[in-house]
Amino acid sequence: MTYANIPTPGGVEARLGGNSGGPGYFNPLAFGPAPVIGDGTGYGDSGSGILLGPGQFNWDMSLLKTTRITERHMLQFRAEFFNIFNHPQFTNPNAGQGAIFSLPDRASGSFGQITSTSVNPRVIQFALKYIF
């Protein structure tokens, strides 16, 4: 197998794995067990940085309105939206123990699957500020 065999086809939502029923974010069969060296914690021959997680798409927005009450007094209303489009931000796929891919992690069933999100869903907060 080559590096071209690692990613699975399709968009992020189709590749999640686990409860979604997808194949997983990358092909776990592209990796073998780490060689047994000494006490069994030897490193394999995979290069560093061969796996890339899903990208980030996060938009934050702030709207504010300042109203002058008198010459020296103002009232400011602010609405802040975090992740305004409510786009899911997925974490990196489960790759075992850091950069070491071991057979027990492959056998656990979550190897190569994305199991959580990295940021909160849409959050909206309002503020009212009195400036004097």
N, C-alpha and C positions, 0 to 999 in steps of 0.2 A: 504494500500500500504506500501511496505517496501523500504529500500534503494536500493534494487536490481531492483526496478521498475523505478528508476530515470534516468539512462542513456538510450539513444536510441541506437539501433544496427547500426553497420557499421563504416566506416572510417570517418574522420573529414569532408572531402568534401561532403559526402553523408548526413551528419547530420547538415549542416549549417542552413537550414531553410530559411525563407524569400523568395527572388527572385529565389533561387536555387530549391525551391519546396520540400526540405527535411523536416523531421519532427521536426527539432530543435535539439540542442545539448543535451538537457535533456527533459524529459517528464513533461510538465507543469501541467498535471493532477495529478501528484504525490504530489502536494502542494495545500493546501487549503488556504482560507483567514485567515489572522491573527485575533485572537480573539479581540473583542471590549472590551478594558479595559480603563476606564476613558474617555479620549478624542479621543480614537480610534487609538492610536499609540502603542498598546501593542505588545509584542513579541510573536511569535509562539513557537512551540515545536521542531523545526528543530535544530539539533546540528550544531556546527561550523565546517567548513571544510568538509562538506558532498559533495560539488561540486568541481570537478577538471576540469580545462580548458584544452584545447589541449596543447600538449607539444611543445617545441621549437626545431627547427632543423636549425641552422644557422652556416654557414661556411664562415670565412673570410680568405683571402689569400693575401700574399704580395710577389712579385718577384722583385729582384733588381740586377743590374749589375753595378759594379764599374770598371771604366777604368782609369788607371794611364796615365796622360798626360806627366808630368815630375816627378822628384823625390818628389817634394813637392805639386804638383797640381794633383787633381783627379776630375773626372766627374762621378756622380752617377745617373743612370736612375732607377726609381722606378715605378712599376705598382701595385696598390692596388685594390683588389676586395672585396667588402662587399656583403654578401649573394650571394656568387659566383654561387651556384646552382639554384638561383632564386626560392627557395622554399617558398611558402606563410606561413607567421607566423600569425595565427589568434589570436584575443583577446579572453578574457573570454566571455562566453555567458551572455546575459542580464539577470541579476537576480533581477531586481527590485531595491529597495532602500537598497543597501548594503546587510546585512544579513536578512533584514525584507522582507518577501514576502507578498505583499498586493494584494488584489483582483483587484484594478485598474490596477496594472502593469501586472497581468495575462491577463486581458481583452484587453490590448493595442495591443496584437498581436506579440510583439517582445520579450516577456518573453521566455527565453530558447533558443533564436536564437543568432547566432554570426553574427554581422553586419559590422565588419571592421577587418582590419589587424593591427598588432602591430609594424611592422618594414617596412622599405622601400623595394621596389624590388631591384634587383641587381644594385649596384652602382660601377662604375669603375673610378678610378682617376689615373692620371699619374703625375710624378714629375721629375724634372731634377735639380740636386744639384751640385754646383761647390764648391769643397773643396780645400782651399789653406792654 
